[in-house]
């Protein structure tokens, strides 16, 4: 199951649901890097609870990629990097205010000027 699992984790009301089969499989698969992964999950919990997000689905493979990938964990991952781990971005993007994402796109400069 571990090899074929999607490792989609659920954060509900700012807490990771750690008793789901997906979470248990995810932890078993990445136990060697669990310290770093739990740090990323804690940052996600903090970001989502601060924004009062009811439920978020997190792609475990993207969380693991933050630990194994090209970012240096001696620095804190940016909110944008954390937000990229979430699979239901469209549903919760209105609740989370990440300045670097708020003013992107065609109307971004106009929205930024209006905000100022």
C-alpha positions in Angstrom: 0.0 0.0 0.0 2.8 2.4 0.8 4.2 2.4 -2.7 0.9 3.1 -4.4 -0.6 5.4 -1.8 -1.3 9.0 -2.8 -0.3 10.2 0.7 -3.0 12.8 0.7 -3.0 14.2 4.3 -5.9 16.1 5.8 -5.5 19.2 8.0 -8.8 19.9 9.8 -9.2 23.1 11.9 -5.5 23.5 12.0 -4.6 19.9 13.1 -3.2 17.1 11.0 -5.5 14.0 11.2 -2.8 11.6 12.1 -4.9 8.4 12.6 -5.9 8.1 8.9 -4.5 5.2 6.9 -3.0 7.7 4.4 -1.1 9.5 7.2 0.2 6.2 8.8 1.4 5.0 5.4 3.0 8.4 4.8 4.9 8.3 8.1 6.0 4.7 7.5 7.3 5.6 4.1 9.3 8.7 5.1 10.3 7.8 8.7 13.9 8.5 8.0 13.2 12.2 7.4 10.3 12.4 9.9 11.8 15.3 11.9 12.0 17.6 8.9 8.6 16.4 7.6 6.9 17.0 11.0 8.4 20.5 11.0 6.8 21.2 7.6 3.5 19.8 8.8 3.7 22.0 11.9 4.2 25.1 9.7 1.2 24.1 7.5 -0.9 23.7 10.6 0.1 27.1 11.9 -0.6 28.8 8.6 -4.0 27.2 8.1 -5.1 27.7 11.7 -4.1 31.3 11.6 -6.3 31.8 8.5 -9.2 29.8 10.1 -9.2 27.2 7.2 -11.8 24.5 8.0 -10.2 21.7 5.9 -7.2 21.4 3.7 -5.8 18.5 1.7 -2.1 18.3 1.6 -0.1 16.3 -0.9 2.4 14.3 1.1 4.8 13.9 -1.8 5.2 17.6 -2.1 5.8 17.9 1.6 8.5 15.2 1.3 9.9 17.1 -1.8 10.4 20.1 0.4 12.6 18.0 2.7 14.5 16.1 0.0 14.4 18.8 -2.7 16.2 21.9 -3.5 15.2 24.1 -0.5 17.5 24.4 2.5 15.8 23.5 5.8 18.2 25.7 7.7 15.8 28.4 6.6 12.1 28.4 7.1 10.1 27.5 3.9 8.1 30.5 2.5 4.3 30.6 2.8 4.2 30.2 -1.0 6.2 27.0 -0.8 3.9 25.7 1.9 0.8 26.7 0.0 2.1 24.8 -3.1 1.8 21.6 -1.0 -2.0 22.0 -0.7 -4.2 20.3 -3.3 -7.4 22.2 -2.7 -5.8 25.6 -3.2 -8.8 27.0 -5.2 -11.2 26.4 -2.2 -9.0 28.0 0.4 -7.1 30.6 -1.5 -9.7 33.3 -0.4 -9.0 32.6 3.2 -5.2 32.7 3.1 -3.6 36.0 2.5 -0.1 35.4 1.1 1.1 38.8 -0.3 3.3 37.2 -3.0 0.3 35.4 -4.4 -2.3 38.1 -3.9 -1.0 40.4 -6.6 -0.1 38.0 -9.4 -1.6 37.8 -12.8 -2.9 40.3 -15.3 -4.7 42.6 -12.7 -2.0 42.1 -10.1 -0.4 45.6 -10.3 -3.9 47.2 -10.3 -4.9 45.3 -7.2 -1.6 46.2 -5.5 -2.1 49.9 -6.2 -5.7 49.7 -5.0 -4.5 48.1 -1.7 -1.9 50.8 -1.1 
